[in-house]
Amino acid sequence: MSPIDLRLQEALDGERGPGELPADLGEAYARLISAAQLLAATPPASVAARVMAAIRQPPVPVQTEGPMRRLVRWLARPRAVTVRLRPAWTLALAVGLAAILSLPFVPGFGRTPGAAEGVANFVGHFPGARSVEVVGSFNNWSRGTLHLSDHDHDGVWRGGTVLPAGQHEYMFVVDGERWVPDPLAGRYVDDGFGAGQQNSLLIVRPVAALP
Amino acid sequence: MVNDGAPADADVVAQVLGGDGEAFGILIRRYEPGLLRFATRMLGNPDAAADAVAESLVRAYRHLAQCRDASRLRSWLYRITGNRCRSHLARRQTNDISLSDAPPPALADGSDLWAVLERNEQVALVERALAALPAEKREAFVLKHVEGMSYEEMAAVTGARIPTLKMRVHRAREALLAALEEVVR
């Protein structure tokens, strides 16, 4: 393979008219353009039906109920509580998190988990935020279904929900517009969009599998 | 890319995000042919390409709120599909693609059989030459000369810098031309 004449590259880049090329380069130009045209045939397959069928599947419902009912549920049922910690914050938040974990109230629980479900807790430190919610693969990345709370205005937002056991990707949406991964997640996966951004990864263990 | 009278991408995206999931079909119809063509040229296998495009479109739907500039939806969709193709190639642990299981294009009714066969032979020849290129150069050539993108749009799709992309396209042209001339001799 040898370098081809710069004039040919310029013509193929549209920076020079092909008519300006000498005969041999004009022939090479025509050969490459013909090759590209042969490759431009559109494959006959269509994936529209299967894509529409996939997106019509409803997301996993995330239900909400009142705090008293949640408290009763909490008292009556065994709990699987997943808490993610980042070492850098652990010292600073140790007292606060200990208090949070000891509280008999975990907002956001929708219902009692079934055998193949577990409870996921979300904790994030967003001082000054007006709202924090969680979007992820479990709610079709839709906003408005899982809000976190900061009742004591200390910048620590928390909430929880019942999710199917397994792996879920998620992100926090701060103030309705800023998408940020959970700094406490510990596990992350590429979001697949090629910009180097990552989704947080949550693994929910089924209640049935807990001791 | 919007036809006359057709809603702009940004309008359709707003419609979908507003709760009308069926409107996503408009975007599928608009971009599916190009995405399938791109994935087929990248993977060399129509079935694998269909899987990659279907997965990409479902993923795009699920994450549509993360498309920060709906007016550049085409680039975003190609970027997701390109990533899927790269993942697929990585799973195969090689950039080389096999065309042996790709069915030939169907014959059109009433067409000249010999002309069609000759064209199929030419297509197979070019596909083999393209398949021999490393994935990055193959992608650059296809985006530039098959999908007709500008270098700016290619940069948005691939995340590579424009001088890098120009170099890849130039090298791809040299390799393809050499391969095609080899056959002619």
Interface residues (C-beta under 8 A of the other chain):
Chain A: M1 S2 P3 I4 L8 Q9 L12 D13 A28 R31 L32 I33 A35 A36 L38 L39 A40 A41 T42 P43 P44 A45 S46 V47 A48 R50 V51 M52 A54 I55 R56 V135 S137 N140 W141 S142 R143 W179 D191 G192 F193 G194 A195
Chain B: G21 E22 F24 G25 I28 R29 E32 P33 G34 L36 R37 T40 R41 P46 A49 A50 V53 A54 L57 V58 R59 Y61 R62 H63 A65 Q66 W76 R79 I80 G82 N83 R84 P105 A106 R119 Q122 V123 V126 E127 A129 L130 F141 V142 H145 V146 T158 G159 K166 V169 H170 R173 E174 A175 L176 L177 A178 L180 E181
